[in-house]
């Protein structure tokens, strides 16, 4: 791997150049404390799930019941 000062280091192409200051904030969780952005949430929810479902291009997935992990239809009824 290239050294930190080298132009070939991955930080030059990825834009990640050091530690995030939020990692130093006490009790701040980098996973749970960021709000989801509505642009990606709506795009995934609507275009990937809801619109195909309403156009009958996708069906509902039955829930996995703990007593029926293999999804045996005879047990589900």
N, C-alpha and C positions, 0 to 999 in steps of 0.2 A: 504494500500500500504506500502511496506517496505521502511525503511528510506534510505537516500542517501548513508550512509556508509555500509549498509547491502549488503551481497553477493546475496540476493534475489531481489535486485533492478533491474528493467528492463534494465538499462544501462549496466549491466554486460553481458547480453545475446545479446543485440542489437548492441553493439559497438558504440552507440552514447553516448559520455561522455562529455557533456557540450555544450556550444554554438559554432556555426561555426564562425571562425574569419571573414569570408566574410560578415557576417551579420552586421559587424561594418563599412564596407567600404561605404562611402557616395555615393549615386546614384547607388549602385549595387543592382540589382534585382535578387534574388535567383531563380526566375522562368525563366525570359527572358534572362538573361545574361550567361547562360551555353549553350554551343554548344552541339547539339545532337551527340552521337557517331555513327559512320557509321556502326558498327557491328550490333547494334540493329535496326537502321533505315533500312538497307538493308534487314535484316532478316524479319522484319515485312512487309516491302513493297513487297519484292519479293515472299517470301513463303506464305504470307497471302493473297495477292491481285493479283499481276501480273502473277505469274506462274499458279495458278488455273484459272485465266481469259483466258490465252492463251491455256490452256488445255481443255477449255469449261466446267470446273467443277464449274464455278461461272459466273454469268451474271452481266452485268453492272446495277447499281442501278440508276433509273431515278431521276433527280433532283426534289426537292420539290419546286414548284412554289408557291409564296405567295398567288396567287389567287386560288390555288388548294391544300389546306393543307391536304385534305383527299385522295389525289391521285386518283381522279375519272378519269378513262381512257377516258370517253366520253368528258370531258373537255380538256384533254391533246391533243386530236387530233384536 
